[in-house]
Amino acid sequence: MPIPSLKDQFAALVAAPSVSCTQAHWDQTNRPVIELLAGWLGDLGFACETQEVAPGKFNLLASYGTGPGGLVLAGHSDTVPFDAELWSADPLQLREADDRWYGLGSCDMKGFFALIIEAVLPLLEQPFRQPLLILATCDEESSMAGARALAEAGRPLGRAALIGEPTGLRPVRLHKGIMMERIEIRGQSGHSSNPDYGHSALEAMHEVMGELLALRREWQSQYRNPLFDVSQPTLNLGCIHGGDNPNRICGQCSLEYDLRPLPGMQPEQLRDVIAQRLRPVGERHQVKIDLAPLFPSVPPFEQPAEGELVKLAERLTGHVAEAVAFSTEAPYLQQLGCETLVLGPGDIACAHQPDEYLDLDRIEPTVRLLRAMIEHYCLLPAGRG
């Protein structure tokens, strides 16, 4: 069966719903996207392996050629939820206007897989000295469960991995991590006429917040990276809930915060430091303080500037590799031994927005770049290029 045209592939991927969300009423399987990709790639001679990460959630690893090394072209198969009434047209129907293709996932980032196929098509008759692997993961937009499952399995992939997240065709070799955490304090309620009748969770939380802000100051004086627009780690106190009435000593209070560590800061160590700082607060106020992540943390990512992949991408794009504020699956591929870079045709400014789009003038440069990457890592003898 002939492979659909590039535009028809885009249209089919956009039309295949694959929302990933922590809220169950929004969350969907990504099976339709995985089946489309496996069908097209299988027809091209790729060996396709599907991994069920969770019920209805799948990773796809398609390989062409065998042996060690090679190149991984990676992306996620899911999208964020959408507000259909805010779109100019159906989000699940590809629409061409203003020299753009509009549709959910056109930029972030299902359309990237169609561009990979377009790039590899004229190369398939040549001998692949090292394999090309195409990786499509699940749930990047919520838990990153697909990439985590790969990292936990520990199976080596290629020697280089390119993730096609929207970077405006500028190579990205650093990003911050994400920690979204919750602190729960349980005290003892009582009549407000006498402080001895209880132990205030709200007063303890006031001190907890002071400790967090003190840690933020310490970390911001200790860690700084001028490659980032916001050069320091950030800690945002996002929301707080506690108590129920003015005349009751507050028996319970919770705080949720967001911490964005720089490369070199490890989430597990940061969590341990916070726990150590808060332990005396609990003892002074005679309350119980529990800390737990709202979601598994995403570690920060840094690929050294002198690496082969970074230098190749800089040469092909004409841009020096840079840092971005958003997080990706890059640290998980890096854990599998891949020299890793983030580089894709979309613009992050229109991702997660109504009327998401891909500029048509990005298509040909992306295809040329991907083709050059495949030639370098898969067609030339190792060490050449």
Secondary structure, 3 states (H helix, E strand, C coil): CCCCCHHHHHHHHHHCCCECCCCCCCCCCCHHHHHHHHHHHHHCCCEEEEEEEECCEEEEEEEECCCCCCEEEEEECCECCCCHHHCCCCCCCCEEECCEEECCCCCCCCHHHHHHHHHHHHHCCCCCCCCEEEEEECCCCCCCHHHHHHHHHCCCCCCEEEECCCCCCCCEEEECCEEEEEEEEECECEECCCHHHCECHHHHHHHHHHHHHHHHHHHHHHCCCCCCCCCCCEEEEEEEEECCCCCEECCEEEEEEEEECCCCCCHHHHHHHHHHHHHHHHHHHCCEEEEEECCCCECCEECCCCCHHHHHHHHHHCCCCEEECCCCCHHHHHHCCCEEEECCCCCHHHCCCCCCEEEHHHHHHHHHHHHHHHHHHHHCCCCCC
